[in-house]
Amino acid sequence: MGITGFPSGFFFLIIFILIVAASAIKILREYERGVIFRLGRLIGAKGPGIIFIIPGVDKLMRISLRLVTLDIPPQDVITRDNISIKVNAVVYFRVMDPNKAVVEVENYLYATSQLAQTTLRSVVGQADLDELLSQRDKINLKLQDILDRHTEPWGIKVSLVETKQVDLPENMQRAIARQAEAEREKRAKIIHAEGEFQAAEKLTQAANVISANPVALQLRFLQTLAEIAVEKNSTTIFPVPIDIISAFIKKQ
């Protein structure tokens, strides 16, 4: 008998019932789902809130539905134009079907990480270095599409893939710098040539106007003399028409 008049075994029974009841009650947060197995058979995902399980018979696995940020470590890749680089990326995904995430794959986080690494090496290896540097959005979309198709049977949705950094060898960095400098010089020469071409066109138009009106040449000559006089130069240049000189040359 206990001190209250009840058998001591009754108190142990009450304590046992309380322990079993506490283990039977589970509280799941808003972003969690509980996948329940009863005697090894899948019952399904439940939650959020309070759910009840049978202790010793049911097994509960908590699955988070929040967006997961998965960092892909730097991968050694050889591009299609045989350039060795290191590329890392980040993958954003979430679990859409908790039942598939538990049943179809052993560890969906590890499986997604390994798949992302191999896919990154494969996709980058099929691209040229220039394409990787200038068309990164295209590479990201291709990575997302491949990962999303392969993880869909696992109940996972890949929402975004971003390549973060591309590490180039030092000699390749110098080569790219020389290429950029040569490209700038090329553009400068093209702009200079276009300016010369436009100036030649304007001079041709001016020559046509002067040839139609010979007086315009005299007016231009007087204007040039006026400009020289303003500068207070001691030397004045008088242009001699070529026609006069050519006449003397012919006589000789």
Short mmCIF file of the C-alpha atoms (twelve columns), coordinates in Angstrom:
data_MODEL
# 
_entry.id   MODEL 
# 
loop_
_atom_site.group_PDB 
_atom_site.id 
_atom_site.type_symbol 
_atom_site.label_atom_id 
_atom_site.label_alt_id 
_atom_site.label_comp_id 
_atom_site.label_asym_id 
_atom_site.label_seq_id 
_atom_site.Cartn_x 
_atom_site.Cartn_y 
_atom_site.Cartn_z 
_atom_site.pdbx_PDB_model_num 
ATOM 1   C CA . MET A 1   0.000  0.000  0.000    1 
ATOM 2   C CA . GLY A 2   1.156  3.570  -0.739   1 
ATOM 3   C CA . ILE A 3   1.023  6.476  1.609    1 
ATOM 4   C CA . THR A 4   -2.343 7.582  0.167    1 
ATOM 5   C CA . GLY A 5   -3.990 4.203  0.542    1 
ATOM 6   C CA . PHE A 6   -3.557 3.083  -3.090   1 
ATOM 7   C CA . PRO A 7   -1.306 0.223  -4.176   1 
ATOM 8   C CA . SER A 8   2.153  1.310  -5.340   1 
ATOM 9   C CA . GLY A 9   1.651  -0.583 -8.620   1 
ATOM 10  C CA . PHE A 10  -1.216 1.790  -9.446   1 
ATOM 11  C CA . PHE A 11  1.140  4.768  -9.380   1 
ATOM 12  C CA . PHE A 12  3.585  3.003  -11.713  1 
ATOM 13  C CA . LEU A 13  0.686  2.269  -14.077  1 
ATOM 14  C CA . ILE A 14  -0.350 5.917  -14.113  1 
ATOM 15  C CA . ILE A 15  3.226  7.010  -14.765  1 
ATOM 16  C CA . PHE A 16  3.528  4.451  -17.574  1 
ATOM 17  C CA . ILE A 17  0.266  5.659  -19.147  1 
ATOM 18  C CA . LEU A 18  1.470  9.272  -18.971  1 
ATOM 19  C CA . ILE A 19  4.777  8.359  -20.623  1 
ATOM 20  C CA . VAL A 20  3.002  6.466  -23.401  1 
ATOM 21  C CA . ALA A 21  0.539  9.314  -23.918  1 
ATOM 22  C CA . ALA A 22  3.381  11.857 -24.106  1 
ATOM 23  C CA . SER A 23  5.225  9.754  -26.676  1 
ATOM 24  C CA . ALA A 24  2.019  9.368  -28.701  1 
ATOM 25  C CA . ILE A 25  1.512  13.119 -29.081  1 
ATOM 26  C CA . LYS A 26  3.686  14.940 -31.596  1 
ATOM 27  C CA . ILE A 27  3.659  18.630 -32.446  1 
ATOM 28  C CA . LEU A 28  4.729  19.670 -35.939  1 
ATOM 29  C CA . ARG A 29  5.561  23.235 -36.899  1 
ATOM 30  C CA . GLU A 30  3.916  25.021 -39.816  1 
ATOM 31  C CA . TYR A 31  6.816  24.211 -42.168  1 
ATOM 32  C CA . GLU A 32  7.095  20.547 -41.077  1 
ATOM 33  C CA . ARG A 33  5.334  17.393 -42.171  1 
ATOM 34  C CA . GLY A 34  5.478  14.043 -40.415  1 
ATOM 35  C CA . VAL A 35  5.808  10.933 -42.579  1 
ATOM 36  C CA . ILE A 36  4.422  7.993  -40.581  1 
ATOM 37  C CA . PHE A 37  5.316  4.314  -41.033  1 
ATOM 38  C CA . ARG A 38  3.108  1.777  -39.263  1 
ATOM 39  C CA . LEU A 39  4.787  -1.596 -38.898  1 
ATOM 40  C CA . GLY A 40  6.983  -0.675 -41.848  1 
ATOM 41  C CA . ARG A 41  4.150  0.395  -44.132  1 
ATOM 42  C CA . LEU A 42  3.770  3.982  -45.280  1 
ATOM 43  C CA . ILE A 43  0.733  5.690  -43.788  1 
ATOM 44  C CA . GLY A 44  1.400  9.121  -45.253  1 
ATOM 45  C CA . ALA A 45  2.431  12.632 -44.331  1 
ATOM 46  C CA . LYS A 46  0.532  14.493 -41.646  1 
ATOM 47  C CA . GLY A 47  0.724  17.915 -40.083  1 
ATOM 48  C CA . PRO A 48  1.181  20.647 -39.139  1 
ATOM 49  C CA . GLY A 49  -0.135 20.854 -35.595  1 
ATOM 50  C CA . ILE A 50  -0.805 18.044 -33.148  1 
ATOM 51  C CA . ILE A 51  -0.762 14.482 -34.471  1 
ATOM 52  C CA . PHE A 52  -1.097 11.161 -32.653  1 
ATOM 53  C CA . ILE A 53  0.919  8.028  -33.272  1 
ATOM 54  C CA . ILE A 54  0.951  4.565  -31.725  1 
ATOM 55  C CA . PRO A 55  4.151  4.188  -29.653  1 
ATOM 56  C CA . GLY A 56  6.155  1.143  -30.582  1 
ATOM 57  C CA . VAL A 57  4.090  0.630  -33.737  1 
ATOM 58  C CA . ASP A 58  4.422  3.888  -35.657  1 
ATOM 59  C CA . LYS A 59  7.645  5.596  -36.685  1 
ATOM 60  C CA . LEU A 60  7.611  9.331  -37.436  1 
ATOM 61  C CA . MET A 61  10.069 11.121 -39.741  1 
ATOM 62  C CA . ARG A 62  10.043 14.916 -39.794  1 
ATOM 63  C CA . ILE A 63  10.493 16.585 -43.207  1 
ATOM 64  C CA . SER A 64  10.991 20.339 -43.602  1 
ATOM 65  C CA . LEU A 65  9.168  22.089 -46.471  1 
ATOM 66  C CA . ARG A 66  11.266 25.253 -46.264  1 
ATOM 67  C CA . LEU A 67  13.519 26.397 -49.096  1 
ATOM 68  C CA . VAL A 68  16.922 24.726 -48.789  1 
ATOM 69  C CA . THR A 69  20.114 26.527 -49.834  1 
ATOM 70  C CA . LEU A 70  22.667 23.981 -51.000  1 
ATOM 71  C CA . ASP A 71  26.225 25.155 -51.603  1 
ATOM 72  C CA . ILE A 72  28.124 23.242 -54.293  1 
ATOM 73  C CA . PRO A 73  31.866 23.187 -53.501  1 
ATOM 74  C CA . PRO A 74  34.366 24.250 -56.220  1 
ATOM 75  C CA . GLN A 75  34.599 21.673 -58.990  1 
ATOM 76  C CA . ASP A 76  37.622 21.120 -61.247  1 
ATOM 77  C CA . VAL A 77  36.299 21.313 -64.800  1 
ATOM 78  C CA . ILE A 78  37.886 21.271 -68.265  1 
ATOM 79  C CA . THR A 79  35.831 23.343 -70.701  1 
ATOM 80  C CA . ARG A 80  35.125 22.388 -74.305  1 
ATOM 81  C CA . ASP A 81  38.059 24.527 -75.474  1 
ATOM 82  C CA . ASN A 82  40.426 22.627 -73.103  1 
ATOM 83  C CA . ILE A 83  40.788 25.242 -70.351  1 
ATOM 84  C CA . SER A 84  41.077 24.041 -66.758  1 
ATOM 85  C CA . ILE A 85  38.915 26.083 -64.341  1 
ATOM 86  C CA . LYS A 86  37.216 25.822 -60.958  1 
ATOM 87  C CA . VAL A 87  33.498 26.550 -60.690  1 
ATOM 88  C CA . ASN A 88  31.201 26.639 -57.675  1 
ATOM 89  C CA . ALA A 89  27.466 27.231 -57.494  1 
ATOM 90  C CA . VAL A 90  24.447 27.365 -55.203  1 
ATOM 91  C CA . VAL A 91  21.182 25.444 -55.567  1 
ATOM 92  C CA . TYR A 92  17.799 26.469 -54.115  1 
ATOM 93  C CA . PHE A 93  15.184 23.722 -53.747  1 
ATOM 94  C CA . ARG A 94  12.326 22.599 -51.545  1 
ATOM 95  C CA . VAL A 95  10.493 19.336 -50.784  1 
ATOM 96  C CA . MET A 96  7.099  19.269 -52.490  1 
ATOM 97  C CA . ASP A 97  6.115  15.670 -51.674  1 
ATOM 98  C CA . PRO A 98  7.376  14.450 -48.256  1 
ATOM 99  C CA . ASN A 99  6.315  10.866 -48.961  1 
ATOM 100 C CA . LYS A 100 8.514  10.597 -52.071  1 
ATOM 101 C CA . ALA A 101 11.400 12.391 -50.344  1 
ATOM 102 C CA . VAL A 102 11.465 9.625  -47.736  1 
ATOM 103 C CA . VAL A 103 10.532 6.554  -49.769  1 
ATOM 104 C CA . GLU A 104 12.181 7.171  -53.171  1 
ATOM 105 C CA . VAL A 105 15.645 8.203  -51.962  1 
ATOM 106 C CA . GLU A 106 17.654 7.333  -48.859  1 
ATOM 107 C CA . ASN A 107 18.924 10.850 -48.078  1 
ATOM 108 C CA . TYR A 108 17.478 13.508 -50.356  1 
ATOM 109 C CA . LEU A 109 19.897 16.223 -49.185  1 
ATOM 110 C CA . TYR A 110 22.986 14.133 -49.909  1 
ATOM 111 C CA . ALA A 111 21.544 12.806 -53.166  1 
ATOM 112 C CA . THR A 112 20.695 16.299 -54.411  1 
ATOM 113 C CA . SER A 113 24.157 17.552 -53.477  1 
ATOM 114 C CA . GLN A 114 25.930 14.761 -55.382  1 
ATOM 115 C CA . LEU A 115 23.664 15.170 -58.394  1 
ATOM 116 C CA . ALA A 116 24.290 18.930 -58.439  1 
ATOM 117 C CA . GLN A 117 28.068 18.432 -58.405  1 
ATOM 118 C CA . THR A 118 28.098 15.946 -61.276  1 
ATOM 119 C CA . THR A 119 25.637 18.031 -63.301  1 
ATOM 120 C CA . LEU A 120 27.729 21.156 -62.814  1 
ATOM 121 C CA . ARG A 121 30.855 19.408 -64.113  1 
ATOM 122 C CA . SER A 122 28.976 17.940 -67.058  1 
ATOM 123 C CA . VAL A 123 27.264 21.152 -68.197  1 
ATOM 124 C CA . VAL A 124 30.297 23.405 -67.767  1 
ATOM 125 C CA . GLY A 125 32.464 20.852 -69.561  1 
ATOM 126 C CA . GLN A 126 30.226 21.162 -72.626  1 
ATOM 127 C CA . ALA A 127 30.590 24.973 -72.828  1 
ATOM 128 C CA . ASP A 128 33.405 27.214 -74.018  1 
ATOM 129 C CA . LEU A 129 35.071 29.616 -71.598  1 
ATOM 130 C CA . ASP A 130 33.677 32.656 -73.426  1 
ATOM 131 C CA . GLU A 131 30.177 31.184 -73.253  1 
ATOM 132 C CA . LEU A 132 30.568 30.468 -69.543  1 
ATOM 133 C CA . LEU A 133 31.683 34.036 -68.805  1 
ATOM 134 C CA . SER A 134 29.276 35.914 -71.086  1 
ATOM 135 C CA . GLN A 135 26.191 33.650 -71.061  1 
ATOM 136 C CA . ARG A 136 26.003 32.604 -67.432  1 
ATOM 137 C CA . ASP A 137 22.212 32.893 -67.341  1 
ATOM 138 C CA . LYS A 138 21.953 30.295 -70.099  1 
ATOM 139 C CA . ILE A 139 24.204 27.907 -68.149  1 
ATOM 140 C CA . ASN A 140 22.158 28.454 -64.973  1 
ATOM 141 C CA . LEU A 141 18.871 27.678 -66.722  1 
ATOM 142 C CA . LYS A 142 20.319 24.515 -68.224  1 
ATOM 143 C CA . LEU A 143 21.567 23.374 -64.807  1 
ATOM 144 C CA . GLN A 144 18.188 24.071 -63.224  1 
ATOM 145 C CA . ASP A 145 16.313 22.178 -65.939  1 
ATOM 146 C CA . ILE A 146 18.514 19.068 -65.620  1 
ATOM 147 C CA . LEU A 147 18.412 19.028 -61.812  1 
ATOM 148 C CA . ASP A 148 14.658 19.614 -61.715  1 
ATOM 149 C CA . ARG A 149 13.973 16.717 -64.100  1 
ATOM 150 C CA . HIS A 150 16.159 14.296 -62.137  1 
ATOM 151 C CA . THR A 151 14.872 15.276 -58.666  1 
ATOM 152 C CA . GLU A 152 11.184 15.351 -59.582  1 
ATOM 153 C CA . PRO A 153 10.742 11.612 -58.820  1 
ATOM 154 C CA . TRP A 154 12.078 12.357 -55.332  1 
ATOM 155 C CA . GLY A 155 9.357  14.934 -54.683  1 
ATOM 156 C CA . ILE A 156 11.837 17.834 -54.886  1 
ATOM 157 C CA . LYS A 157 11.463 21.081 -56.857  1 
ATOM 158 C CA . VAL A 158 14.642 22.937 -57.876  1 
ATOM 159 C CA . SER A 159 13.695 26.607 -58.151  1 
ATOM 160 C CA . LEU A 160 17.051 28.248 -58.899  1 
ATOM 161 C CA . VAL A 161 20.679 27.437 -59.693  1 
ATOM 162 C CA . GLU A 162 23.373 30.136 -59.754  1 
ATOM 163 C CA . THR A 163 27.061 29.753 -60.597  1 
ATOM 164 C CA . LYS A 164 28.882 31.967 -58.111  1 
ATOM 165 C CA . GLN A 165 32.530 32.110 -59.129  1 
ATOM 166 C CA . VAL A 166 34.772 30.962 -61.960  1 
ATOM 167 C CA . ASP A 167 38.458 30.685 -61.012  1 
ATOM 168 C CA . LEU A 168 40.835 30.966 -63.975  1 
ATOM 169 C CA . PRO A 169 44.556 30.107 -64.091  1 
ATOM 170 C CA . GLU A 170 46.887 33.100 -63.908  1 
ATOM 171 C CA . ASN A 171 48.191 32.644 -67.457  1 
ATOM 172 C CA . MET A 172 44.614 32.574 -68.774  1 
ATOM 173 C CA . GLN A 173 43.811 35.777 -66.900  1 
ATOM 174 C CA . ARG A 174 46.757 37.484 -68.617  1 
ATOM 175 C CA . ALA A 175 45.628 36.151 -71.998  1 
ATOM 176 C CA . ILE A 176 42.105 37.484 -71.453  1 
ATOM 177 C CA . ALA A 177 43.537 40.878 -70.429  1 
ATOM 178 C CA . ARG A 178 45.611 41.009 -73.634  1 
ATOM 179 C CA . GLN A 179 42.585 40.022 -75.672  1 
ATOM 180 C CA . ALA A 180 40.489 42.786 -74.103  1 
ATOM 181 C CA . GLU A 181 43.239 45.334 -74.755  1 
ATOM 182 C CA . ALA A 182 43.499 44.249 -78.396  1 
ATOM 183 C CA . GLU A 183 39.732 44.516 -78.749  1 
ATOM 184 C CA . ARG A 184 39.788 48.091 -77.421  1 
ATOM 185 C CA . GLU A 185 42.591 49.028 -79.839  1 
ATOM 186 C CA . LYS A 186 40.614 47.482 -82.681  1 
ATOM 187 C CA . ARG A 187 37.554 49.581 -81.845  1 
ATOM 188 C CA . ALA A 188 39.701 52.724 -81.586  1 
ATOM 189 C CA . LYS A 189 41.209 52.129 -85.046  1 
ATOM 190 C CA . ILE A 190 37.789 51.466 -86.549  1 
ATOM 191 C CA . ILE A 191 36.400 54.684 -85.060  1 
ATOM 192 C CA . HIS A 192 39.434 56.623 -86.349  1 
ATOM 193 C CA . ALA A 193 39.010 55.133 -89.838  1 
ATOM 194 C CA . GLU A 194 35.314 55.996 -89.853  1 
ATOM 195 C CA . GLY A 195 36.209 59.584 -88.916  1 
ATOM 196 C CA . GLU A 196 38.735 59.769 -91.762  1 
ATOM 197 C CA . PHE A 197 36.163 58.389 -94.185  1 
ATOM 198 C CA . GLN A 198 33.554 60.948 -93.155  1 
ATOM 199 C CA . ALA A 199 36.133 63.756 -93.410  1 
ATOM 200 C CA . ALA A 200 37.094 62.603 -96.908  1 
ATOM 201 C CA . GLU A 201 33.444 62.649 -97.946  1 
ATOM 202 C CA . LYS A 202 33.023 66.201 -96.665  1 
ATOM 203 C CA . LEU A 203 36.230 67.324 -98.445  1 
ATOM 204 C CA . THR A 204 34.938 65.791 -101.671 1 
ATOM 205 C CA . GLN A 205 31.684 67.695 -101.321 1 
ATOM 206 C CA . ALA A 206 33.604 70.905 -100.611 1 
ATOM 207 C CA . ALA A 207 35.802 70.354 -103.700 1 
ATOM 208 C CA . ASN A 208 32.720 69.877 -105.848 1 
ATOM 209 C CA . VAL A 209 31.263 73.155 -104.593 1 
ATOM 210 C CA . ILE A 210 34.535 75.043 -105.168 1 
ATOM 211 C CA . SER A 211 34.989 73.596 -108.670 1 
ATOM 212 C CA . ALA A 212 31.510 74.806 -109.613 1 
ATOM 213 C CA . ASN A 213 32.205 78.296 -108.220 1 
ATOM 214 C CA . PRO A 214 35.875 79.322 -108.604 1 
ATOM 215 C CA . VAL A 215 35.226 82.512 -106.655 1 
ATOM 216 C CA . ALA A 216 34.676 80.401 -103.572 1 
ATOM 217 C CA . LEU A 217 38.338 79.405 -103.645 1 
ATOM 218 C CA . GLN A 218 39.391 83.079 -103.534 1 
ATOM 219 C CA . LEU A 219 37.028 83.742 -100.664 1 
ATOM 220 C CA . ARG A 220 38.444 80.785 -98.785  1 
ATOM 221 C CA . PHE A 221 41.963 82.079 -99.458  1 
ATOM 222 C CA . LEU A 222 41.089 85.509 -98.061  1 
ATOM 223 C CA . GLN A 223 39.499 83.915 -95.021  1 
ATOM 224 C CA . THR A 224 42.668 81.922 -94.380  1 
ATOM 225 C CA . LEU A 225 44.768 85.102 -94.596  1 
ATOM 226 C CA . ALA A 226 42.469 86.781 -92.088  1 
ATOM 227 C CA . GLU A 227 42.909 83.883 -89.675  1 
ATOM 228 C CA . ILE A 228 46.709 84.045 -90.041  1 
ATOM 229 C CA . ALA A 229 46.722 87.811 -89.464  1 
ATOM 230 C CA . VAL A 230 44.825 87.423 -86.190  1 
ATOM 231 C CA . GLU A 231 47.620 85.224 -84.839  1 
ATOM 232 C CA . LYS A 232 50.162 88.043 -85.547  1 
ATOM 233 C CA . ASN A 233 52.538 85.829 -87.502  1 
ATOM 234 C CA . SER A 234 55.498 87.379 -89.290  1 
ATOM 235 C CA . THR A 235 55.212 84.938 -92.167  1 
ATOM 236 C CA . THR A 236 52.392 85.010 -94.645  1 
ATOM 237 C CA . ILE A 237 51.834 82.143 -97.029  1 
ATOM 238 C CA . PHE A 238 50.467 82.829 -100.510 1 
ATOM 239 C CA . PRO A 239 49.283 79.738 -102.312 1 
ATOM 240 C CA . VAL A 240 50.277 79.603 -105.970 1 
ATOM 241 C CA . PRO A 241 47.793 77.930 -108.309 1 
ATOM 242 C CA . ILE A 242 49.099 74.680 -109.745 1 
ATOM 243 C CA . ASP A 243 47.938 75.672 -113.211 1 
ATOM 244 C CA . ILE A 244 50.557 78.475 -113.397 1 
ATOM 245 C CA . ILE A 245 53.397 76.178 -112.341 1 
ATOM 246 C CA . SER A 246 52.299 73.425 -114.732 1 
ATOM 247 C CA . ALA A 247 52.492 75.906 -117.628 1 
ATOM 248 C CA . PHE A 248 56.174 76.631 -116.890 1 
ATOM 249 C CA . ILE A 249 56.911 72.935 -116.533 1 
ATOM 250 C CA . LYS A 250 55.415 72.173 -119.907 1 
ATOM 251 C CA . LYS A 251 57.570 74.873 -121.631 1 
ATOM 252 C CA . GLN A 252 60.728 73.429 -120.111 1 
# 
